[in-house]
Amino acid sequence: MHCVAIISRNLHEHEDNERNPTTRLPSPIRKTISNHVKCGLSQSQTKASLITNYPQHSINQDKLHNLIVYEQRKDRPKIFSIHDLQNYSTDANRHFKSFGMALISEDENTECYVKLFNSIKTFAVQLNLQCLINQNDFYYLAITSAQEMIFPNSRRLMCWSHMIRKCRKHRNLVAKNDWQIIDKDIHTLQLAFTDDLFDHGATLLLQKLSLIPTMKRFVDYFTEQWVSKIHYWYEGAAFAKPSTNNGLESLNGIIKQKYTLRNKLHLSTFLPKVETMLFDWSEASIISPFSTLTDITPDVELSAYKWSLNVNQSEILNWFNNYYIVPSSTAVMTTSM
């Protein structure tokens, strides 16, 4: 016969010898540690205080460290999740959403980026990194080498804004009157939305420029730098992904104005600033979450409706059932060409 015994007892009537054995620090010590963390005391300062106030207790260093870390983190919102990391860092409204910060040594060699990418891969094993975007071709080889080792299936993109600026710095290689035509052609090539379109477009552009002897020096520069060496700077290189890192550049300005005040800080001073930044970014993500769809205003909807009434639908080209090519309002050729 099976029976169940039910014993009723007041909440405060437990005997000390009936409590489950525990290895954690006593409650008074835990409460003291919590208060010290809220006051901003360091681990060494907290330990010295505990030794003075609780001489009868032996303070385990590992338990003290773990409890301090717990108290520091328990009331803070989560910085990011794996699912956030899949979408970050620029959302559908072209707002940059930062999720963390990495400290890189001044030389920024391949080994630095290997360690960084390995760290990302370790805590985000589910991350499917499709592309990396870079603003500076000076570190391109270091980042690319690390990316090929750690994320071999991802593409190394070049910021379109920085790319066109670098091309404009070389406009002295051509006659002043010719540069406007070249600049316009490069902008047109950047709009290529597939790899094939870019390859064919780049070939046609170089053939066109090669017919003019005075453009040879610029053709050689453009071919070596932006076709052979660094060529993922067009829209189709990573479809529906950001083509510039202007959002990150904007954040750099905020960091200098609000947090570092444009000063070079010692590491011991900079790390608390980093912690503050991560906390502020996490708070901001609650107010302004990551957008997976572009916000469309009523004015834009109205303009699109008026456009649909006036456009000649026979001129809209369906490209392999995946894309639609529509005629420009200032078209120089039809979509049928």
C-alpha positions in Angstrom: 0.0 0.0 0.0 1.4 3.4 -1.0 0.8 6.5 1.2 1.7 10.1 1.1 2.5 12.0 4.3 1.8 15.7 4.2 3.4 17.9 6.9 2.3 21.5 7.4 4.8 23.9 8.9 5.1 27.7 9.2 7.6 29.3 6.8 10.0 30.3 9.6 9.9 27.1 11.6 12.7 25.2 9.8 15.5 23.9 12.0 19.1 24.6 11.0 19.9 20.9 10.7 17.0 20.5 8.3 18.3 22.9 5.7 19.9 21.5 2.6 23.7 21.7 2.7 25.1 24.5 0.5 28.6 25.6 -0.5 27.7 29.1 -1.4 28.8 32.1 0.6 26.5 33.0 3.6 23.6 35.4 2.9 25.0 38.3 4.9 28.3 38.2 2.9 26.3 37.9 -0.4 24.3 41.0 0.5 27.4 42.9 1.4 29.0 42.0 -1.9 25.9 43.1 -3.7 26.0 46.5 -1.9 29.7 46.9 -2.7 29.1 46.2 -6.4 26.4 48.8 -6.5 28.8 51.3 -5.0 31.4 50.5 -7.7 34.0 48.9 -5.5 36.6 46.6 -7.2 37.1 42.9 -6.3 40.2 43.6 -4.2 38.4 46.4 -2.3 35.4 44.1 -1.7 37.6 41.3 -0.5 39.5 43.6 2.0 36.2 44.7 3.4 34.9 41.2 3.8 38.1 40.1 5.6 37.7 43.0 8.0 33.9 42.6 8.7 33.7 38.8 8.6 37.0 37.5 10.0 35.4 34.2 11.1 34.6 33.2 7.4 37.1 32.0 4.8 36.4 33.8 1.5 36.9 31.6 -1.5 38.4 33.7 -4.3 36.5 31.9 -7.2 33.2 32.3 -5.4 33.8 35.9 -4.7 34.7 36.6 -8.4 31.7 34.7 -9.7 29.3 36.5 -7.4 30.7 39.9 -8.3 30.3 39.1 -12.0 26.8 37.9 -11.4 25.9 41.1 -9.4 27.4 43.3 -12.2 25.3 41.6 -14.9 22.0 40.6 -13.3 20.1 43.9 -13.7 21.5 44.7 -17.2 19.5 44.1 -20.4 20.9 41.5 -22.8 23.3 43.1 -25.2 22.3 40.9 -28.2 21.2 37.5 -29.1 22.3 35.1 -31.9 19.2 36.0 -33.8 20.0 39.7 -33.6 23.5 39.0 -34.8 22.1 37.3 -37.9 20.7 40.7 -39.0 23.1 43.2 -37.5 24.6 45.6 -38.2 22.5 47.7 -40.6 18.7 47.3 -40.7 16.2 47.8 -43.5 15.9 51.5 -42.7 19.7 51.8 -43.1 20.2 52.4 -39.4 23.4 51.0 -38.0 22.8 48.7 -35.0 26.0 47.9 -33.1 26.1 44.8 -31.0 29.7 44.9 -29.5 33.2 46.2 -29.7 36.5 44.6 -30.3 39.9 45.9 -29.3 42.5 45.5 -32.1 46.2 46.2 -31.8 47.6 49.2 -33.6 49.3 47.3 -36.4 46.0 45.5 -37.4 47.8 42.5 -39.0 46.2 39.3 -40.1 46.7 37.6 -36.7 44.6 40.3 -35.0 41.7 39.6 -37.3 42.0 35.9 -37.0 41.6 36.1 -33.3 38.7 38.5 -33.7 36.9 36.3 -36.2 37.6 33.2 -34.1 36.0 34.9 -31.1 32.9 35.7 -33.2 32.7 32.2 -34.5 33.0 30.7 -31.0 30.2 32.6 -29.4 28.0 32.6 -32.5 28.3 29.1 -33.9 24.9 29.6 -35.7 26.1 32.7 -37.5 26.0 32.5 -41.3 28.3 35.3 -42.2 27.6 36.2 -45.8 29.8 39.3 -46.2 32.2 41.6 -44.5 32.4 45.3 -45.5 35.6 47.3 -45.3 36.3 51.1 -45.7 40.1 51.0 -46.1 42.0 49.1 -48.7 45.2 49.5 -46.6 44.0 46.7 -44.3 42.2 44.9 -47.1 44.8 42.1 -47.4 45.0 41.5 -43.6 41.2 41.3 -43.2 40.8 39.3 -46.4 43.4 36.7 -45.3 41.7 36.3 -41.9 38.3 36.1 -43.5 39.4 33.4 -46.0 40.7 31.3 -43.1 37.8 31.7 -40.6 34.8 32.5 -42.9 35.8 31.1 -46.3 32.3 31.3 -47.7 31.7 35.0 -47.1 32.5 37.9 -49.4 34.8 40.8 -48.7 33.0 43.9 -49.7 34.4 47.4 -50.2 32.5 50.4 -49.0 31.1 52.1 -52.1 31.4 55.6 -50.6 35.1 55.1 -49.9 35.7 53.5 -53.3 34.3 56.4 -55.3 36.3 58.9 -53.2 39.5 57.0 -53.9 38.7 57.1 -57.6 38.1 60.8 -57.5 41.5 61.3 -55.9 42.9 59.8 -59.1 41.0 62.0 -61.5 44.2 63.9 -62.2 45.1 60.9 -64.4 42.7 62.0 -67.0 41.7 65.3 -68.7 39.4 67.5 -66.6 36.6 67.4 -69.2 36.7 63.6 -69.3 36.3 63.0 -65.6 32.5 63.7 -65.5 31.9 61.0 -68.0 34.0 58.5 -66.1 32.4 59.4 -62.8 29.0 58.9 -64.2 29.9 55.5 -65.8 31.4 54.2 -62.5 28.1 55.2 -60.7 26.2 53.3 -63.4 28.4 50.2 -63.0 27.9 50.3 -59.3 24.2 49.6 -59.8 24.9 46.2 -61.3 22.6 43.8 -59.3 24.3 40.5 -60.4 27.8 39.3 -60.7 27.4 38.7 -64.5 26.1 42.2 -65.1 29.0 43.7 -63.2 31.6 41.5 -65.1 30.1 42.4 -68.5 29.6 46.1 -67.5 33.2 46.4 -66.3 34.5 44.8 -69.5 32.5 47.3 -71.7 33.5 50.2 -69.6 37.2 49.4 -69.9 36.9 48.8 -73.6 35.2 52.2 -74.0 37.9 54.0 -72.0 40.8 52.2 -73.7 39.8 53.7 -77.0 40.9 57.1 -75.6 44.8 57.2 -75.3 44.8 59.9 -72.7 42.8 57.7 -70.3 45.4 54.8 -70.3 46.8 55.6 -66.8 43.4 55.8 -65.2 42.3 52.6 -67.0 45.4 50.8 -65.6 44.7 52.1 -62.1 41.0 51.2 -62.2 41.6 47.7 -63.7 44.2 46.8 -61.1 42.6 48.3 -58.0 38.8 48.0 -58.6 38.4 45.1 -61.1 41.2 42.7 -60.4 42.1 43.3 -56.7 39.0 44.7 -55.0 35.8 44.2 -57.1 33.0 43.6 -54.6 31.8 47.2 -54.4 28.6 47.0 -56.5 25.1 46.5 -55.3 24.8 42.9 -56.5 27.9 41.8 -54.6 25.7 41.3 -51.6 22.1 41.8 -52.6 19.9 43.7 -50.1 22.9 44.3 -47.9 24.4 47.7 -47.1 26.8 49.0 -49.7 28.5 51.5 -47.5 29.6 51.7 -43.8 28.4 55.3 -43.4 26.3 54.2 -40.4 29.5 53.0 -38.6 31.3 56.2 -39.5 28.4 58.1 -37.9 28.8 56.0 -34.8 32.5 56.8 -34.6 31.6 60.5 -34.5 29.2 59.9 -31.6 31.8 57.9 -29.7 34.3 60.7 -30.0 31.8 63.5 -29.1 29.9 61.7 -26.3 32.2 59.2 -24.7 35.9 59.8 -25.3 35.6 63.6 -26.0 38.2 63.1 -28.8 40.9 62.1 -26.3 43.2 59.1 -26.4 42.3 57.2 -23.2 44.4 54.8 -21.2 43.1 51.2 -21.4 42.0 51.3 -17.7 39.9 54.4 -18.5 38.6 53.3 -21.8 37.2 49.9 -20.7 34.6 51.5 -18.4 33.6 53.7 -21.3 33.2 50.7 -23.5 30.9 49.1 -20.9 28.9 52.3 -20.8 28.6 52.3 -24.6 27.4 48.7 -24.7 24.8 49.5 -22.0 23.5 52.5 -23.9 23.3 50.7 -27.2 21.4 47.9 -25.5 19.0 50.3 -24.0 18.6 52.0 -27.4 17.8 48.7 -29.1 14.7 48.5 -26.9 13.4 51.9 -28.0 14.4 51.5 -31.6 14.5 47.8 -32.5 16.1 46.3 -35.6 13.9 46.8 -38.6 13.6 43.9 -41.0 11.3 45.8 -43.3 11.7 49.3 -44.8 9.4 51.9 -43.4 7.3 53.4 -46.2 5.7 56.8 -45.6 2.3 57.7 -47.1 4.0 60.2 -49.3 6.2 57.5 -50.8 3.2 55.3 -51.3 1.3 58.1 -53.1 4.3 58.8 -55.4 4.6 55.1 -56.2 0.9 54.9 -57.1 1.1 57.9 -59.4 4.2 56.4 -61.0 2.4 53.1 -61.6 -0.4 55.0 -63.4 2.0 56.8 -65.8 4.7 54.2 -66.5 4.5 52.1 -69.7 4.3 48.6 -68.3 5.5 47.1 -71.6 8.9 48.7 -70.9 9.3 46.9 -67.6 11.7 44.0 -68.1 11.3 40.8 -66.0 14.8 39.5 -65.4 14.8 35.7 -65.0 11.7 35.9 -62.8 13.7 37.4 -59.9 14.2 41.0 -60.8 12.3 43.8 -62.6 14.2 46.5 -64.6 12.1 49.6 -64.9 12.8 52.6 -67.2 14.5 55.6 -65.8 12.8 59.0 -65.9 16.0 60.2 -67.7 16.7 57.1 -69.7 19.2 57.2 -72.6 18.3 53.7 -73.7 15.3 51.4 -73.4 15.1 48.3 -71.2 14.8 46.2 -74.4 18.3 47.0 -75.5 
